């Protein structure tokens, strides 16, 4: 259970321990946890602290966890940097799942994608065939002596014909314990997992001429898992940092405004294809009252923001106070478009959501990655600048602004505004 005994945080929101108790002590809210969107559940676990959230992890569905992993197991080194897999974070998840119960841990290990597990295990444990190790040791040269010395000082366990060598001694007990738990009832699953890890290692040993070369073997699997993650996130509107940087680089260059850039074309083409191919799913039965109560509790705890609290959200219902608009001409044109052409308004909203995701992934705010609300405000200000930079809108009278918005995608206005403002600094 959480160690924080304070009932309220400094902001007046309940502490993590109080919040967790408020959920776990009410059966309706416990059931509603499994119905939360994965992104919200991930924020709740982050708010509680992963080390203290074992009960929530036990309640989560495997589909929720897989989606949470997409966010939690990948981190960028700096603002707008590429995201890389963090194996030490996965090891912490193993520990938390183990604390939630061995049955919970084994169920997750059986249901999560094997490629993801293989990537994580390969990063935490070097899996090699014992015959290959003996062959390397039998050469009798300096490299063999160095290898023998390294093995003697390493944490090593044997499982059937495989030798498992710890790559991170701090998490070895968690990883080895999880593998033994999996072996208890799912021997074949563990064998398939270790064979996949060993295959990568063996390929590099034979192809690169030495056991030490396998330390880079996981790069191939890394790209496969990352691609699958990118596909899942792209279907939800996320933009990769690499694509975001490419878009912003192209946007800052002088060029034609009457053609959409290739990054944006590919994004919407892929998004439309995924939405078209997605099989319709029946809406699950949801305890609506309990979900509403849980949502209210999470808002009070500042896990999720009250709606509509952000400029982009306010555009959808016209609730933004005129004194608070960060882009008055553009937002007024969006409000007018919402009233006169709801379908085109929906298209422009999709374009704005794309731009917000671009700026979160590729922009910088005060030396760090922008927060969503900061990205929204930057996008709206930049589209405002693009609207004002359009030759037919000077000054941007309401009807002229609306007509420009009808004929000009938001990403085009953003590109104009980015060049006009020399970079849309947040």
C-alpha positions, 0 to 999 in steps of 0.5 A: 500500500502507498506509504504517503499518509497525508490525506490531501496534497498541497493543491488540495487534491487527495493524496495518492494513498487516499485516492487509492483507498477511495477506489479500492473500498468501493466495489463499483469503482473497482469494477469501473477501473477495468473500463477506464481508457488505458491512457487514463488508467496509466495516468492514475497509476502514475499518480499513485506511483507504480511501486504502490499501484499493485492492486490497480495493476492486478485489476487492469486488463491485458489490453489496458496494460499493453496500451499503458506500456506503449507510453510508460516503457518508452522515453525520449532522452530530451525534448523532441528526442527519439523514444527508446525502450527502457528495460529497467522500467519493464523490470519494475513492472515485473516486480509490481505484477509479482507483488500483485500475485504470482497468478496475475504475473503469469497471466500477464506474461502469457497474454502480452505479445511475445515480441514485447517480452522477448525485447524486454528479456533480451535487454535484461538477460543475455540468453545463449546456447551452452554449446555456443558458450563452450565453443567460444571458451574452447578457443584457448586465446585471450578472448576466450580467457576474457570471456571466461573471466567475465562469466565467473564474475557474472550472475548466471543461471542455466535452464535446460540447454540455455545459459542466462546471463544477467545484464543488469544485476539490480533487476536479476531477481525480478526477471529470474523469478518471473521466468521461473513462475512462467515455467511452473505452468507454461513451460512451452511458453517459456521455451518459445520465449527463450528460443527467440532470445537465443536465436538473436544471440546465436545469429550475432555470435556466428555472424560477428565472430564473438559472444560479446557482439550479441550485446547489440542483437536486440536492435532488430527486435527493437525495431519490430516492437517499435513499429507495432507500437507506432502503428497502435499509437498512430491509430489514436493520432500520435505522431512519432518524434522523427515525423514531427521533426521532419514536418517542422523542418519542412514547414520552416522552409520556403515553399508552396502553400497550395500543396500539403507536405508529404509527412501530413499526407502520409499521416492522414492516409494511414489514419484513414486506412486504419480507421476504415479497416478497423472492425466495428466492435460492440460497445461493452456494457459499462456501469455508467454511474460507477464510471461517472463517479470514478471520473469525478474522483479522478478530476478531483485528484487532478489525474484528469483535467476538467472539461473543457479546460483547454483551448482546443476542447473549448472550440468543440462547444464554443465555450471559450470566453472571448477574453481567454482566446489565444488566437481570436481571429482563428478561433472565431473563424472556427466557431463560425465554421462549426455553426455553418459547416459541421463536417468541415469543422470536424475535418479542421479539428482533426488537422488541429489535433494532428498539429498538437501531436506534432508539437508535443512530439517535435516542439520544445517549450522552455527546454523541455517537451511541451505539455498538451495545453502548451502545444494547443496554445502554440498551434492556435497562435501559429494558425492565427499568424498563418491566417493573418499572413494570408493575402486575402485576410488583412485585416482578418475580417470575420467573413474573410477569415471564415472563407480562408478557413473553408479553403485552407487546411489548418496544417497549411495555415500552421506552416504559413504562421510558422514561417511568419513567426520565425518558429512559433516559440513556446 
